[in-house]
Amino acid sequence: MSAPASHVSTLDQRLGAELERIREAQLYRVRRAVDGAHGVAITVDGKPCINFCSNDYLGLASDSRVAEAARKSLALTGTGSGAASLVSGYNREHKLLEEALAAYLNRPRVLLFSTGWAANLGALRALLGKEDRLLADELNHASLIDGGRLSGARYVRIAHADAPAFAQELAKPHAGQSLVATDSIFSMDGDLAPLSDLIATTQQHGATLMVDDAHGFGVTDWKPSVNDVPVYVATLGKSLGCSGAFVAGSETLIEFLIQRARSWVFSTATPPAIAAAAREALRIVVAEPQRQQHLQRLVQRYRAGAQQLGLPLSNSQSAIQPLVVGSEARALQLSQFLMQRGLWVAAIRPPTVPQGTARLRITFSAAHTEAQVDTLLSHLADGWKAICT
């Protein structure tokens, strides 16, 4: 007896057609499974390789001391918090981490969130209403974009890193409050926002500045005052090699977010063991500044080598070094070329980056060696010559 014909829903028909369009445009994305720890030397899909595409900037994601802190806390606190923080999910480990982060940043208070997305979404929706306006850099992270749009405020998109354009818009009269939101280091280009100019402009016009320092926190020495940057957001999953995020600010700001940030109020608190691990990672960041110094030397080594080899360079001085290819197909080919040689560098394509700017997003970690950077440069030069010229 033959099996009954399977029914394809109208939803699956529509989604299947869209998936096919994505494949044909060379924009289809797939996951790769990593075995074991997520460090520099990893095994992905069963193949050993060197990772040049993570955000583990200080090499702490696989640090044994951070893992041990989590293990000790697991034995005491278990695997989950069991509830939202306002119910019974707020653990002493969460409190200790918030206090440590506040002390590190010289800020009165910190509030932990489950993700960077939740932090930006929760803060923007809590702070803005329909009568307000949000001025946002056009290359902001998607969480800032979506949070701003969902807030209901008038969304004003400003050309990338254009400080005069921010000032010009702020000078226009507006009945409600004005908030400027920007990344500090932009995630796909690695360049810096004009932070000094934005601080001066927002103070001149009585606006609030919100900065997402996800890619700078713990990696750079930038620790702005509450007066300069009233709303400071960063993550625990990059420099600290853990998971989660936080908003840092005044006593009043944090108390307000506790009452009104829906992505925090209605989310289960992160596992206490993750907070314990992040606190140990923060201790290491403070105790071992050589990690940041080594990372910066690797970035400069890469940039000098790329220039000698004729590889295109952006103006980024951060651990994020984009190699813009342009074509989605060529970006994929170059990424595959490197993977075949034991180097994992992901191809980044639209809609993550603008059309025509597909790239390899090369990132460095303090756990990389100079020899590994040299190997990357050598294979990049061969791949660029074979595929992109």
Secondary structure, DSSP 4 states (H G I P E B T S, - for coil): -PPPPPP--HHHHHHHHHHHHHHHTT------PEES--SSEEEETTEEEEE-S---TTS-TT-HHHHHHHHHHHHHH-S---SBIIIII--HHHHHHHHHHHHHHT-SEEEEESSHHHHHHHHHHHH--TT-EEEEETT--HHHHHHHHHHTSEEEEE-TT-HHHHHHHHTS--SS-EEEEEESB-TTT-PBP-HHHHHHHHHHHT-EEEEE-TTTTTTS-----TTT-SEEEEESSSTTSS--EEEEE-HHHHHHHHHH-HHHHTSBPPPHHHHHHHHHHHHHHHH-THHHHHHHHHHHHHHHHHHHHT----S--SSEEEEEEE-HHHHHHHHHHHHHTTEE--EE-TTSS-TT-EEEEEE--TT--HHHHHHHHHHHHHHIIIII-
